[in-house]
Amino acid sequence: MKKSQLVLAGLLVGTSFAASADFVFQQRIAPVQEAEVAAASGSLVQCSFSYHSLYLKSDKTLWGVGKNNDGQLGLGHTTSQLSWVQIADNVDSAGCSYDAVHILKGGVLWSAGRNSQGQLGLGHTTDQATFQNTGMTDVARIEGGFYTNHILKADGSVWATGRNDFSQLGLGHTTQQTTYQLVNITNVKKVSPGYRNTKYLKNDDTLWSVGYNGHGQLALGDTTHRTTMAQSPLSSVKDVASGAHHTVILKNNGTVLTVGYNAQGQIGIGSTINQSAFQTVITGATAIGSAPYGSFFIKNGELWAAGQNNYGQFGLGHTTDQASFQNTGVSASNLVVGFYHALIEKADNSVWAVGYNSSYQLGLGDTTNRSTFTEVTLP
């Protein structure tokens, strides 16, 4: 991942679902316009819907730690990993969907892990403990979702596979897919999957959405579900970050807007009242991010967060939810978040972790939760 951009693909903090539930989510801060590559010494990999963490080194080796019950680390077994272990080599970039890992080698997509909804795109629904060639080529970017996976090809086309009960794959119907299908949208620079919904940011800075919209999270100004693509009334959109049932928008002028579900204060307006119309929360921001029930922005180089903080994943030293945006005190060049946990990279290339750690996902060699950022010893 490019270290010049803070990643949150968005921040995944926690969800209100129980730890055994089938939903976790995160969003990336700032879109990447081309295939992501490791920085000088390496970079964290954005891992949505996961209890594991990944680090891509500059020598193109991919390392992982944490939960592996579905074979998502691609090691050929289902034993979780207490310490960092190399899981692949010759990797150009990587990404995750719910308990699955996807890697690019020369533009070819390989995947491992949970596949109960066909999200690996292999033509079946059997989990895979080793990386499998999906047959997808010329892939530029991976955008994992909730039991779905979305990819951008080098030609700007979008392809998707997996769960589709609310038309979240953007195919105009609700039929589950076990192989990648071409989505009827062009000129896309970022795909932002949420919980059974998906947003698409085009190169002309227009925003399009499809799927579940019960709380107004499709950014369309209503709560009507969509089975076909619909264009948001917003223009000049720089970035979009999807939570479970809420959305964060960054406009080209630095204005941050939030909308949707707000029971944990995740849209940062000082209350827990849902909003079906966009709320302006800040101006002068440079980047945004979202968790299932959390939102984030960067202003003046500082990271601010609002929403669910049940395992201390904001790094504030406590576990109290925040209905207004709080300055985390963190300055980071890159930040990724999994199920209730987060890892950041600092300017000196050091990595720090915080939050839930039941499956060793913080990479600290233990299962102790952290409510303040703790430095990680990298492989």
Buried (B, 14 or more C-beta within 10 A) or exposed (E): BBBEBBBBBBBBBBBBBEBEEBBBBBBBBBBBEEBBBBBEBBBBBBBBBBBBBBBBBEEBBBBBBBBBBBBBBBBEEBEBBBEBEEBBEEBBBBBBBBBBBBBBBEBBBBBBBBBBBBBBBBBEBEBBBEBBEBEBEEBBBBBBBBBBBBBBBEEBBBBBBBBBBBBBBBBEEBEBBBBBBEBEBEEBBBBBBBBBBBBBBBEEBBBBBBBBBBBBBBBBBEBEBBBEBBBBEBEEBBBBBBBBBBBBBBBEEBBBBBBBBBBBBBBBBEEBEBBBEBBEBBEEBBBBBBBBBBBBBBBEEEBBBBBBBBBBBBBBEEBEBBBEBBEBBBBBBBBBBBBBBBBBBBEEBEBBBBBBBBBBBBBBEEBEBBBEBBEBEBB
